[in-house]
Amino acid sequence: MPVISSTKNLEALSLTLVAEFDAGVERVWQIWEDPRQLERWWGPPGYPATFDRFDFQPGGKAGYYMTTPEGEKPRGWWKFITIEAPNQLEFDDGFADENGDHVEAMGIAHATVTLEDLGGRTRMTMMSTFESEEQMQQMVDMGMEEGLKEAAGQIDALLTEHSHA
């Protein structure tokens, strides 16, 4: 499991996940910029993601859904804020309705992903910040922390698979 730590900070309204991978920064960056690779790990095992919109540029948007084991398709959206390949990505993150429109009652989280070179290995730090303590607690209660850990746990297999391609 590549996840090193997962930290909740109620004062900062943040959840931070740190993971390390046996791959270079540019290779790890590819799993964020390529929606076909992203959908292989975004979401916990058993909840495959499908990105049906992916405009990877500052101001661009992404839309996706996860397919649950029961066949339900909860949707989400991202709005890309900052893209500094291959080291930093920032995006707003929210829930969407069946048309891909923002569900305002669930609020918006802001995610910052940082990739650091560790001499050929990569440390990925993903920090999500929330609008309020209530929103953060709601997301944690919905399983966000465990879901992120499980999602990041799938990245090693993807990196290994592509290194042999």
Chimera marker file (.cmm) of the C-alpha trace (Angstrom):
<marker_set name="trace">
<marker id="1" x="0.000" y="0.000" z="0.000" r="1" g="1" b="0" radius="0.5"/>
<marker id="2" x="1.655" y="3.239" z="-1.104" r="1" g="1" b="0" radius="0.5"/>
<marker id="3" x="-0.320" y="5.415" z="1.347" r="1" g="1" b="0" radius="0.5"/>
<marker id="4" x="2.017" y="6.827" z="3.991" r="1" g="1" b="0" radius="0.5"/>
<marker id="5" x="-0.492" y="8.859" z="5.975" r="1" g="1" b="0" radius="0.5"/>
<marker id="6" x="-3.940" y="10.351" z="6.063" r="1" g="1" b="0" radius="0.5"/>
<marker id="7" x="-4.502" y="13.354" z="8.313" r="1" g="1" b="0" radius="0.5"/>
<marker id="8" x="-7.665" y="15.254" z="9.213" r="1" g="1" b="0" radius="0.5"/>
<marker id="9" x="-7.256" y="18.815" z="10.479" r="1" g="1" b="0" radius="0.5"/>
<marker id="10" x="-10.554" y="20.246" z="11.694" r="1" g="1" b="0" radius="0.5"/>
<marker id="11" x="-9.078" y="23.714" z="12.325" r="1" g="1" b="0" radius="0.5"/>
<marker id="12" x="-7.755" y="23.939" z="8.767" r="1" g="1" b="0" radius="0.5"/>
<marker id="13" x="-10.835" y="22.093" z="7.404" r="1" g="1" b="0" radius="0.5"/>
<marker id="14" x="-8.510" y="19.785" z="5.524" r="1" g="1" b="0" radius="0.5"/>
<marker id="15" x="-7.905" y="16.123" z="4.805" r="1" g="1" b="0" radius="0.5"/>
<marker id="16" x="-4.398" y="15.307" z="3.569" r="1" g="1" b="0" radius="0.5"/>
<marker id="17" x="-3.318" y="12.027" z="2.014" r="1" g="1" b="0" radius="0.5"/>
<marker id="18" x="0.367" y="11.287" z="1.407" r="1" g="1" b="0" radius="0.5"/>
<marker id="19" x="1.459" y="8.362" z="-0.772" r="1" g="1" b="0" radius="0.5"/>
<marker id="20" x="4.740" y="7.327" z="-2.368" r="1" g="1" b="0" radius="0.5"/>
<marker id="21" x="5.290" y="5.421" z="-5.579" r="1" g="1" b="0" radius="0.5"/>
<marker id="22" x="8.188" y="3.613" z="-7.245" r="1" g="1" b="0" radius="0.5"/>
<marker id="23" x="7.899" y="5.730" z="-10.378" r="1" g="1" b="0" radius="0.5"/>
<marker id="24" x="9.149" y="9.114" z="-11.527" r="1" g="1" b="0" radius="0.5"/>
<marker id="25" x="7.127" y="12.301" z="-11.136" r="1" g="1" b="0" radius="0.5"/>
<marker id="26" x="6.318" y="12.537" z="-14.844" r="1" g="1" b="0" radius="0.5"/>
<marker id="27" x="4.950" y="8.999" z="-14.891" r="1" g="1" b="0" radius="0.5"/>
<marker id="28" x="2.754" y="9.669" z="-11.833" r="1" g="1" b="0" radius="0.5"/>
<marker id="29" x="1.574" y="12.921" z="-13.436" r="1" g="1" b="0" radius="0.5"/>
<marker id="30" x="0.216" y="10.871" z="-16.364" r="1" g="1" b="0" radius="0.5"/>
<marker id="31" x="-2.320" y="9.168" z="-14.105" r="1" g="1" b="0" radius="0.5"/>
<marker id="32" x="-3.853" y="12.608" z="-13.474" r="1" g="1" b="0" radius="0.5"/>
<marker id="33" x="-3.732" y="14.031" z="-16.994" r="1" g="1" b="0" radius="0.5"/>
<marker id="34" x="-4.987" y="10.963" z="-18.863" r="1" g="1" b="0" radius="0.5"/>
<marker id="35" x="-8.675" y="10.281" z="-18.114" r="1" g="1" b="0" radius="0.5"/>
<marker id="36" x="-8.407" y="6.642" z="-19.221" r="1" g="1" b="0" radius="0.5"/>
<marker id="37" x="-5.701" y="6.060" z="-16.579" r="1" g="1" b="0" radius="0.5"/>
<marker id="38" x="-7.472" y="8.246" z="-14.021" r="1" g="1" b="0" radius="0.5"/>
<marker id="39" x="-10.624" y="6.189" z="-14.243" r="1" g="1" b="0" radius="0.5"/>
<marker id="40" x="-8.629" y="3.036" z="-13.467" r="1" g="1" b="0" radius="0.5"/>
<marker id="41" x="-7.899" y="4.240" z="-9.937" r="1" g="1" b="0" radius="0.5"/>
<marker id="42" x="-10.177" y="7.193" z="-9.032" r="1" g="1" b="0" radius="0.5"/>
<marker id="43" x="-12.629" y="5.695" z="-6.571" r="1" g="1" b="0" radius="0.5"/>
<marker id="44" x="-12.407" y="2.708" z="-4.297" r="1" g="1" b="0" radius="0.5"/>
<marker id="45" x="-12.140" y="-0.827" z="-5.720" r="1" g="1" b="0" radius="0.5"/>
<marker id="46" x="-15.532" y="-2.002" z="-6.940" r="1" g="1" b="0" radius="0.5"/>
<marker id="47" x="-16.609" y="1.546" z="-7.850" r="1" g="1" b="0" radius="0.5"/>
<marker id="48" x="-15.027" y="2.148" z="-11.267" r="1" g="1" b="0" radius="0.5"/>
<marker id="49" x="-15.038" y="5.721" z="-12.489" r="1" g="1" b="0" radius="0.5"/>
<marker id="50" x="-15.957" y="6.844" z="-15.980" r="1" g="1" b="0" radius="0.5"/>
<marker id="51" x="-14.936" y="10.336" z="-17.068" r="1" g="1" b="0" radius="0.5"/>
<marker id="52" x="-17.342" y="11.512" z="-19.744" r="1" g="1" b="0" radius="0.5"/>
<marker id="53" x="-15.911" y="15.029" z="-19.800" r="1" g="1" b="0" radius="0.5"/>
<marker id="54" x="-12.264" y="15.982" z="-19.338" r="1" g="1" b="0" radius="0.5"/>
<marker id="55" x="-11.031" y="19.404" z="-20.400" r="1" g="1" b="0" radius="0.5"/>
<marker id="56" x="-7.598" y="19.355" z="-18.737" r="1" g="1" b="0" radius="0.5"/>
<marker id="57" x="-6.626" y="23.030" z="-18.718" r="1" g="1" b="0" radius="0.5"/>
<marker id="58" x="-7.004" y="25.868" z="-16.207" r="1" g="1" b="0" radius="0.5"/>
<marker id="59" x="-10.707" y="26.753" z="-16.158" r="1" g="1" b="0" radius="0.5"/>
<marker id="60" x="-11.586" y="23.428" z="-17.824" r="1" g="1" b="0" radius="0.5"/>
<marker id="61" x="-14.025" y="20.981" z="-16.319" r="1" g="1" b="0" radius="0.5"/>
<marker id="62" x="-14.261" y="17.249" z="-15.850" r="1" g="1" b="0" radius="0.5"/>
<marker id="63" x="-17.375" y="15.194" z="-15.234" r="1" g="1" b="0" radius="0.5"/>
<marker id="64" x="-17.480" y="11.615" z="-14.072" r="1" g="1" b="0" radius="0.5"/>
<marker id="65" x="-19.590" y="8.955" z="-12.471" r="1" g="1" b="0" radius="0.5"/>
<marker id="66" x="-18.770" y="5.898" z="-10.437" r="1" g="1" b="0" radius="0.5"/>
<marker id="67" x="-20.645" y="2.677" z="-10.958" r="1" g="1" b="0" radius="0.5"/>
<marker id="68" x="-21.525" y="1.051" z="-7.650" r="1" g="1" b="0" radius="0.5"/>
<marker id="69" x="-21.773" y="-2.734" z="-7.245" r="1" g="1" b="0" radius="0.5"/>
<marker id="70" x="-25.568" y="-2.166" z="-7.187" r="1" g="1" b="0" radius="0.5"/>
<marker id="71" x="-25.419" y="-0.381" z="-10.552" r="1" g="1" b="0" radius="0.5"/>
<marker id="72" x="-26.036" y="3.125" z="-9.237" r="1" g="1" b="0" radius="0.5"/>
<marker id="73" x="-24.071" y="5.941" z="-10.855" r="1" g="1" b="0" radius="0.5"/>
<marker id="74" x="-23.285" y="8.782" z="-8.441" r="1" g="1" b="0" radius="0.5"/>
<marker id="75" x="-21.737" y="11.705" z="-10.319" r="1" g="1" b="0" radius="0.5"/>
<marker id="76" x="-19.059" y="14.271" z="-9.591" r="1" g="1" b="0" radius="0.5"/>
<marker id="77" x="-17.389" y="17.206" z="-11.291" r="1" g="1" b="0" radius="0.5"/>
<marker id="78" x="-14.064" y="18.990" z="-11.156" r="1" g="1" b="0" radius="0.5"/>
<marker id="79" x="-13.071" y="22.463" z="-12.259" r="1" g="1" b="0" radius="0.5"/>
<marker id="80" x="-9.351" y="22.736" z="-12.924" r="1" g="1" b="0" radius="0.5"/>
<marker id="81" x="-7.807" y="25.818" z="-11.307" r="1" g="1" b="0" radius="0.5"/>
<marker id="82" x="-4.045" y="25.373" z="-11.616" r="1" g="1" b="0" radius="0.5"/>
<marker id="83" x="-2.105" y="22.915" z="-13.762" r="1" g="1" b="0" radius="0.5"/>
<marker id="84" x="1.668" y="23.041" z="-13.414" r="1" g="1" b="0" radius="0.5"/>
<marker id="85" x="2.892" y="19.831" z="-15.028" r="1" g="1" b="0" radius="0.5"/>
<marker id="86" x="4.337" y="17.646" z="-13.678" r="1" g="1" b="0" radius="0.5"/>
<marker id="87" x="4.271" y="18.879" z="-10.083" r="1" g="1" b="0" radius="0.5"/>
<marker id="88" x="1.008" y="20.557" z="-9.102" r="1" g="1" b="0" radius="0.5"/>
<marker id="89" x="-2.665" y="20.335" z="-9.843" r="1" g="1" b="0" radius="0.5"/>
<marker id="90" x="-5.495" y="22.208" z="-8.144" r="1" g="1" b="0" radius="0.5"/>
<marker id="91" x="-9.168" y="21.722" z="-8.760" r="1" g="1" b="0" radius="0.5"/>
<marker id="92" x="-12.549" y="22.325" z="-7.208" r="1" g="1" b="0" radius="0.5"/>
<marker id="93" x="-14.497" y="19.153" z="-6.580" r="1" g="1" b="0" radius="0.5"/>
<marker id="94" x="-18.197" y="18.576" z="-6.066" r="1" g="1" b="0" radius="0.5"/>
<marker id="95" x="-21.155" y="16.274" z="-6.474" r="1" g="1" b="0" radius="0.5"/>
<marker id="96" x="-23.316" y="16.432" z="-9.575" r="1" g="1" b="0" radius="0.5"/>
<marker id="97" x="-26.844" y="15.458" z="-10.481" r="1" g="1" b="0" radius="0.5"/>
<marker id="98" x="-27.734" y="13.033" z="-13.297" r="1" g="1" b="0" radius="0.5"/>
<marker id="99" x="-27.218" y="15.869" z="-15.807" r="1" g="1" b="0" radius="0.5"/>
<marker id="100" x="-23.735" y="16.636" z="-14.483" r="1" g="1" b="0" radius="0.5"/>
<marker id="101" x="-24.872" y="19.880" z="-12.833" r="1" g="1" b="0" radius="0.5"/>
<marker id="102" x="-23.474" y="20.911" z="-9.460" r="1" g="1" b="0" radius="0.5"/>
<marker id="103" x="-25.438" y="19.760" z="-6.395" r="1" g="1" b="0" radius="0.5"/>
<marker id="104" x="-25.039" y="22.888" z="-4.281" r="1" g="1" b="0" radius="0.5"/>
<marker id="105" x="-26.318" y="21.317" z="-1.047" r="1" g="1" b="0" radius="0.5"/>
<marker id="106" x="-23.140" y="19.200" z="-0.893" r="1" g="1" b="0" radius="0.5"/>
<marker id="107" x="-20.774" y="22.180" z="-1.161" r="1" g="1" b="0" radius="0.5"/>
<marker id="108" x="-17.452" y="22.365" z="-2.953" r="1" g="1" b="0" radius="0.5"/>
<marker id="109" x="-14.114" y="20.986" z="-1.840" r="1" g="1" b="0" radius="0.5"/>
<marker id="110" x="-10.798" y="22.254" z="-3.157" r="1" g="1" b="0" radius="0.5"/>
<marker id="111" x="-8.068" y="19.723" z="-3.926" r="1" g="1" b="0" radius="0.5"/>
<marker id="112" x="-4.360" y="20.409" z="-4.259" r="1" g="1" b="0" radius="0.5"/>
<marker id="113" x="-2.171" y="17.601" z="-5.584" r="1" g="1" b="0" radius="0.5"/>
<marker id="114" x="1.591" y="17.971" z="-5.297" r="1" g="1" b="0" radius="0.5"/>
<marker id="115" x="4.111" y="15.528" z="-6.784" r="1" g="1" b="0" radius="0.5"/>
<marker id="116" x="7.680" y="15.608" z="-5.431" r="1" g="1" b="0" radius="0.5"/>
<marker id="117" x="10.742" y="13.784" z="-6.732" r="1" g="1" b="0" radius="0.5"/>
<marker id="118" x="12.390" y="11.552" z="-4.143" r="1" g="1" b="0" radius="0.5"/>
<marker id="119" x="15.363" y="10.510" z="-6.268" r="1" g="1" b="0" radius="0.5"/>
<marker id="120" x="13.368" y="8.576" z="-8.857" r="1" g="1" b="0" radius="0.5"/>
<marker id="121" x="10.426" y="7.841" z="-6.579" r="1" g="1" b="0" radius="0.5"/>
<marker id="122" x="7.441" y="10.147" z="-6.185" r="1" g="1" b="0" radius="0.5"/>
<marker id="123" x="5.670" y="11.497" z="-3.126" r="1" g="1" b="0" radius="0.5"/>
<marker id="124" x="2.080" y="12.500" z="-3.887" r="1" g="1" b="0" radius="0.5"/>
<marker id="125" x="0.385" y="14.807" z="-1.400" r="1" g="1" b="0" radius="0.5"/>
<marker id="126" x="-3.299" y="15.375" z="-1.945" r="1" g="1" b="0" radius="0.5"/>
<marker id="127" x="-4.955" y="17.936" z="0.307" r="1" g="1" b="0" radius="0.5"/>
<marker id="128" x="-8.689" y="18.524" z="0.208" r="1" g="1" b="0" radius="0.5"/>
<marker id="129" x="-10.062" y="21.602" z="1.948" r="1" g="1" b="0" radius="0.5"/>
<marker id="130" x="-13.706" y="22.121" z="2.783" r="1" g="1" b="0" radius="0.5"/>
<marker id="131" x="-16.063" y="25.076" z="3.154" r="1" g="1" b="0" radius="0.5"/>
<marker id="132" x="-17.112" y="24.209" z="6.710" r="1" g="1" b="0" radius="0.5"/>
<marker id="133" x="-16.580" y="21.729" z="9.513" r="1" g="1" b="0" radius="0.5"/>
<marker id="134" x="-20.058" y="20.361" z="8.822" r="1" g="1" b="0" radius="0.5"/>
<marker id="135" x="-19.215" y="19.689" z="5.166" r="1" g="1" b="0" radius="0.5"/>
<marker id="136" x="-15.911" y="18.083" z="6.097" r="1" g="1" b="0" radius="0.5"/>
<marker id="137" x="-17.571" y="15.833" z="8.662" r="1" g="1" b="0" radius="0.5"/>
<marker id="138" x="-20.272" y="14.897" z="6.167" r="1" g="1" b="0" radius="0.5"/>
<marker id="139" x="-17.630" y="13.859" z="3.619" r="1" g="1" b="0" radius="0.5"/>
<marker id="140" x="-15.681" y="11.851" z="6.202" r="1" g="1" b="0" radius="0.5"/>
<marker id="141" x="-18.929" y="10.171" z="7.321" r="1" g="1" b="0" radius="0.5"/>
<marker id="142" x="-19.621" y="9.251" z="3.690" r="1" g="1" b="0" radius="0.5"/>
<marker id="143" x="-16.282" y="7.394" z="3.593" r="1" g="1" b="0" radius="0.5"/>
<marker id="144" x="-14.117" y="9.925" z="1.742" r="1" g="1" b="0" radius="0.5"/>
<marker id="145" x="-10.969" y="9.216" z="3.770" r="1" g="1" b="0" radius="0.5"/>
<marker id="146" x="-11.155" y="5.445" z="3.333" r="1" g="1" b="0" radius="0.5"/>
<marker id="147" x="-12.191" y="5.856" z="-0.290" r="1" g="1" b="0" radius="0.5"/>
<marker id="148" x="-9.146" y="8.019" z="-1.044" r="1" g="1" b="0" radius="0.5"/>
<marker id="149" x="-6.820" y="5.533" z="0.639" r="1" g="1" b="0" radius="0.5"/>
<marker id="150" x="-8.317" y="2.648" z="-1.302" r="1" g="1" b="0" radius="0.5"/>
<marker id="151" x="-8.194" y="4.630" z="-4.546" r="1" g="1" b="0" radius="0.5"/>
<marker id="152" x="-4.517" y="5.553" z="-4.058" r="1" g="1" b="0" radius="0.5"/>
<marker id="153" x="-3.828" y="1.915" z="-3.235" r="1" g="1" b="0" radius="0.5"/>
<marker id="154" x="-4.728" y="1.025" z="-6.824" r="1" g="1" b="0" radius="0.5"/>
<marker id="155" x="-2.117" y="3.326" z="-8.368" r="1" g="1" b="0" radius="0.5"/>
<marker id="156" x="0.875" y="0.999" z="-7.894" r="1" g="1" b="0" radius="0.5"/>
<marker id="157" x="-0.700" y="-1.679" z="-10.094" r="1" g="1" b="0" radius="0.5"/>
<marker id="158" x="-1.423" y="0.869" z="-12.816" r="1" g="1" b="0" radius="0.5"/>
<marker id="159" x="2.122" y="2.254" z="-12.686" r="1" g="1" b="0" radius="0.5"/>
<marker id="160" x="3.609" y="-1.254" z="-12.817" r="1" g="1" b="0" radius="0.5"/>
<marker id="161" x="1.358" y="-2.274" z="-15.695" r="1" g="1" b="0" radius="0.5"/>
<marker id="162" x="2.335" y="0.713" z="-17.809" r="1" g="1" b="0" radius="0.5"/>
<marker id="163" x="6.050" y="0.399" z="-17.005" r="1" g="1" b="0" radius="0.5"/>
<marker id="164" x="5.982" y="-3.008" z="-18.732" r="1" g="1" b="0" radius="0.5"/>
<marker id="165" x="3.968" y="-1.804" z="-21.749" r="1" g="1" b="0" radius="0.5"/>
<link id1="1" id2="2" r="1" g="1" b="0" radius="0.2"/>
<link id1="2" id2="3" r="1" g="1" b="0" radius="0.2"/>
<link id1="3" id2="4" r="1" g="1" b="0" radius="0.2"/>
<link id1="4" id2="5" r="1" g="1" b="0" radius="0.2"/>
<link id1="5" id2="6" r="1" g="1" b="0" radius="0.2"/>
<link id1="6" id2="7" r="1" g="1" b="0" radius="0.2"/>
<link id1="7" id2="8" r="1" g="1" b="0" radius="0.2"/>
<link id1="8" id2="9" r="1" g="1" b="0" radius="0.2"/>
<link id1="9" id2="10" r="1" g="1" b="0" radius="0.2"/>
<link id1="10" id2="11" r="1" g="1" b="0" radius="0.2"/>
<link id1="11" id2="12" r="1" g="1" b="0" radius="0.2"/>
<link id1="12" id2="13" r="1" g="1" b="0" radius="0.2"/>
<link id1="13" id2="14" r="1" g="1" b="0" radius="0.2"/>
<link id1="14" id2="15" r="1" g="1" b="0" radius="0.2"/>
<link id1="15" id2="16" r="1" g="1" b="0" radius="0.2"/>
<link id1="16" id2="17" r="1" g="1" b="0" radius="0.2"/>
<link id1="17" id2="18" r="1" g="1" b="0" radius="0.2"/>
<link id1="18" id2="19" r="1" g="1" b="0" radius="0.2"/>
<link id1="19" id2="20" r="1" g="1" b="0" radius="0.2"/>
<link id1="20" id2="21" r="1" g="1" b="0" radius="0.2"/>
<link id1="21" id2="22" r="1" g="1" b="0" radius="0.2"/>
<link id1="22" id2="23" r="1" g="1" b="0" radius="0.2"/>
<link id1="23" id2="24" r="1" g="1" b="0" radius="0.2"/>
<link id1="24" id2="25" r="1" g="1" b="0" radius="0.2"/>
<link id1="25" id2="26" r="1" g="1" b="0" radius="0.2"/>
<link id1="26" id2="27" r="1" g="1" b="0" radius="0.2"/>
<link id1="27" id2="28" r="1" g="1" b="0" radius="0.2"/>
<link id1="28" id2="29" r="1" g="1" b="0" radius="0.2"/>
<link id1="29" id2="30" r="1" g="1" b="0" radius="0.2"/>
<link id1="30" id2="31" r="1" g="1" b="0" radius="0.2"/>
<link id1="31" id2="32" r="1" g="1" b="0" radius="0.2"/>
<link id1="32" id2="33" r="1" g="1" b="0" radius="0.2"/>
<link id1="33" id2="34" r="1" g="1" b="0" radius="0.2"/>
<link id1="34" id2="35" r="1" g="1" b="0" radius="0.2"/>
<link id1="35" id2="36" r="1" g="1" b="0" radius="0.2"/>
<link id1="36" id2="37" r="1" g="1" b="0" radius="0.2"/>
<link id1="37" id2="38" r="1" g="1" b="0" radius="0.2"/>
<link id1="38" id2="39" r="1" g="1" b="0" radius="0.2"/>
<link id1="39" id2="40" r="1" g="1" b="0" radius="0.2"/>
<link id1="40" id2="41" r="1" g="1" b="0" radius="0.2"/>
<link id1="41" id2="42" r="1" g="1" b="0" radius="0.2"/>
<link id1="42" id2="43" r="1" g="1" b="0" radius="0.2"/>
<link id1="43" id2="44" r="1" g="1" b="0" radius="0.2"/>
<link id1="44" id2="45" r="1" g="1" b="0" radius="0.2"/>
<link id1="45" id2="46" r="1" g="1" b="0" radius="0.2"/>
<link id1="46" id2="47" r="1" g="1" b="0" radius="0.2"/>
<link id1="47" id2="48" r="1" g="1" b="0" radius="0.2"/>
<link id1="48" id2="49" r="1" g="1" b="0" radius="0.2"/>
<link id1="49" id2="50" r="1" g="1" b="0" radius="0.2"/>
<link id1="50" id2="51" r="1" g="1" b="0" radius="0.2"/>
<link id1="51" id2="52" r="1" g="1" b="0" radius="0.2"/>
<link id1="52" id2="53" r="1" g="1" b="0" radius="0.2"/>
<link id1="53" id2="54" r="1" g="1" b="0" radius="0.2"/>
<link id1="54" id2="55" r="1" g="1" b="0" radius="0.2"/>
<link id1="55" id2="56" r="1" g="1" b="0" radius="0.2"/>
<link id1="56" id2="57" r="1" g="1" b="0" radius="0.2"/>
<link id1="57" id2="58" r="1" g="1" b="0" radius="0.2"/>
<link id1="58" id2="59" r="1" g="1" b="0" radius="0.2"/>
<link id1="59" id2="60" r="1" g="1" b="0" radius="0.2"/>
<link id1="60" id2="61" r="1" g="1" b="0" radius="0.2"/>
<link id1="61" id2="62" r="1" g="1" b="0" radius="0.2"/>
<link id1="62" id2="63" r="1" g="1" b="0" radius="0.2"/>
<link id1="63" id2="64" r="1" g="1" b="0" radius="0.2"/>
<link id1="64" id2="65" r="1" g="1" b="0" radius="0.2"/>
<link id1="65" id2="66" r="1" g="1" b="0" radius="0.2"/>
<link id1="66" id2="67" r="1" g="1" b="0" radius="0.2"/>
<link id1="67" id2="68" r="1" g="1" b="0" radius="0.2"/>
<link id1="68" id2="69" r="1" g="1" b="0" radius="0.2"/>
<link id1="69" id2="70" r="1" g="1" b="0" radius="0.2"/>
<link id1="70" id2="71" r="1" g="1" b="0" radius="0.2"/>
<link id1="71" id2="72" r="1" g="1" b="0" radius="0.2"/>
<link id1="72" id2="73" r="1" g="1" b="0" radius="0.2"/>
<link id1="73" id2="74" r="1" g="1" b="0" radius="0.2"/>
<link id1="74" id2="75" r="1" g="1" b="0" radius="0.2"/>
<link id1="75" id2="76" r="1" g="1" b="0" radius="0.2"/>
<link id1="76" id2="77" r="1" g="1" b="0" radius="0.2"/>
<link id1="77" id2="78" r="1" g="1" b="0" radius="0.2"/>
<link id1="78" id2="79" r="1" g="1" b="0" radius="0.2"/>
<link id1="79" id2="80" r="1" g="1" b="0" radius="0.2"/>
<link id1="80" id2="81" r="1" g="1" b="0" radius="0.2"/>
<link id1="81" id2="82" r="1" g="1" b="0" radius="0.2"/>
<link id1="82" id2="83" r="1" g="1" b="0" radius="0.2"/>
<link id1="83" id2="84" r="1" g="1" b="0" radius="0.2"/>
<link id1="84" id2="85" r="1" g="1" b="0" radius="0.2"/>
<link id1="85" id2="86" r="1" g="1" b="0" radius="0.2"/>
<link id1="86" id2="87" r="1" g="1" b="0" radius="0.2"/>
<link id1="87" id2="88" r="1" g="1" b="0" radius="0.2"/>
<link id1="88" id2="89" r="1" g="1" b="0" radius="0.2"/>
<link id1="89" id2="90" r="1" g="1" b="0" radius="0.2"/>
<link id1="90" id2="91" r="1" g="1" b="0" radius="0.2"/>
<link id1="91" id2="92" r="1" g="1" b="0" radius="0.2"/>
<link id1="92" id2="93" r="1" g="1" b="0" radius="0.2"/>
<link id1="93" id2="94" r="1" g="1" b="0" radius="0.2"/>
<link id1="94" id2="95" r="1" g="1" b="0" radius="0.2"/>
<link id1="95" id2="96" r="1" g="1" b="0" radius="0.2"/>
<link id1="96" id2="97" r="1" g="1" b="0" radius="0.2"/>
<link id1="97" id2="98" r="1" g="1" b="0" radius="0.2"/>
<link id1="98" id2="99" r="1" g="1" b="0" radius="0.2"/>
<link id1="99" id2="100" r="1" g="1" b="0" radius="0.2"/>
<link id1="100" id2="101" r="1" g="1" b="0" radius="0.2"/>
<link id1="101" id2="102" r="1" g="1" b="0" radius="0.2"/>
<link id1="102" id2="103" r="1" g="1" b="0" radius="0.2"/>
<link id1="103" id2="104" r="1" g="1" b="0" radius="0.2"/>
<link id1="104" id2="105" r="1" g="1" b="0" radius="0.2"/>
<link id1="105" id2="106" r="1" g="1" b="0" radius="0.2"/>
<link id1="106" id2="107" r="1" g="1" b="0" radius="0.2"/>
<link id1="107" id2="108" r="1" g="1" b="0" radius="0.2"/>
<link id1="108" id2="109" r="1" g="1" b="0" radius="0.2"/>
<link id1="109" id2="110" r="1" g="1" b="0" radius="0.2"/>
<link id1="110" id2="111" r="1" g="1" b="0" radius="0.2"/>
<link id1="111" id2="112" r="1" g="1" b="0" radius="0.2"/>
<link id1="112" id2="113" r="1" g="1" b="0" radius="0.2"/>
<link id1="113" id2="114" r="1" g="1" b="0" radius="0.2"/>
<link id1="114" id2="115" r="1" g="1" b="0" radius="0.2"/>
<link id1="115" id2="116" r="1" g="1" b="0" radius="0.2"/>
<link id1="116" id2="117" r="1" g="1" b="0" radius="0.2"/>
<link id1="117" id2="118" r="1" g="1" b="0" radius="0.2"/>
<link id1="118" id2="119" r="1" g="1" b="0" radius="0.2"/>
<link id1="119" id2="120" r="1" g="1" b="0" radius="0.2"/>
<link id1="120" id2="121" r="1" g="1" b="0" radius="0.2"/>
<link id1="121" id2="122" r="1" g="1" b="0" radius="0.2"/>
<link id1="122" id2="123" r="1" g="1" b="0" radius="0.2"/>
<link id1="123" id2="124" r="1" g="1" b="0" radius="0.2"/>
<link id1="124" id2="125" r="1" g="1" b="0" radius="0.2"/>
<link id1="125" id2="126" r="1" g="1" b="0" radius="0.2"/>
<link id1="126" id2="127" r="1" g="1" b="0" radius="0.2"/>
<link id1="127" id2="128" r="1" g="1" b="0" radius="0.2"/>
<link id1="128" id2="129" r="1" g="1" b="0" radius="0.2"/>
<link id1="129" id2="130" r="1" g="1" b="0" radius="0.2"/>
<link id1="130" id2="131" r="1" g="1" b="0" radius="0.2"/>
<link id1="131" id2="132" r="1" g="1" b="0" radius="0.2"/>
<link id1="132" id2="133" r="1" g="1" b="0" radius="0.2"/>
<link id1="133" id2="134" r="1" g="1" b="0" radius="0.2"/>
<link id1="134" id2="135" r="1" g="1" b="0" radius="0.2"/>
<link id1="135" id2="136" r="1" g="1" b="0" radius="0.2"/>
<link id1="136" id2="137" r="1" g="1" b="0" radius="0.2"/>
<link id1="137" id2="138" r="1" g="1" b="0" radius="0.2"/>
<link id1="138" id2="139" r="1" g="1" b="0" radius="0.2"/>
<link id1="139" id2="140" r="1" g="1" b="0" radius="0.2"/>
<link id1="140" id2="141" r="1" g="1" b="0" radius="0.2"/>
<link id1="141" id2="142" r="1" g="1" b="0" radius="0.2"/>
<link id1="142" id2="143" r="1" g="1" b="0" radius="0.2"/>
<link id1="143" id2="144" r="1" g="1" b="0" radius="0.2"/>
<link id1="144" id2="145" r="1" g="1" b="0" radius="0.2"/>
<link id1="145" id2="146" r="1" g="1" b="0" radius="0.2"/>
<link id1="146" id2="147" r="1" g="1" b="0" radius="0.2"/>
<link id1="147" id2="148" r="1" g="1" b="0" radius="0.2"/>
<link id1="148" id2="149" r="1" g="1" b="0" radius="0.2"/>
<link id1="149" id2="150" r="1" g="1" b="0" radius="0.2"/>
<link id1="150" id2="151" r="1" g="1" b="0" radius="0.2"/>
<link id1="151" id2="152" r="1" g="1" b="0" radius="0.2"/>
<link id1="152" id2="153" r="1" g="1" b="0" radius="0.2"/>
<link id1="153" id2="154" r="1" g="1" b="0" radius="0.2"/>
<link id1="154" id2="155" r="1" g="1" b="0" radius="0.2"/>
<link id1="155" id2="156" r="1" g="1" b="0" radius="0.2"/>
<link id1="156" id2="157" r="1" g="1" b="0" radius="0.2"/>
<link id1="157" id2="158" r="1" g="1" b="0" radius="0.2"/>
<link id1="158" id2="159" r="1" g="1" b="0" radius="0.2"/>
<link id1="159" id2="160" r="1" g="1" b="0" radius="0.2"/>
<link id1="160" id2="161" r="1" g="1" b="0" radius="0.2"/>
<link id1="161" id2="162" r="1" g="1" b="0" radius="0.2"/>
<link id1="162" id2="163" r="1" g="1" b="0" radius="0.2"/>
<link id1="163" id2="164" r="1" g="1" b="0" radius="0.2"/>
<link id1="164" id2="165" r="1" g="1" b="0" radius="0.2"/>
</marker_set>
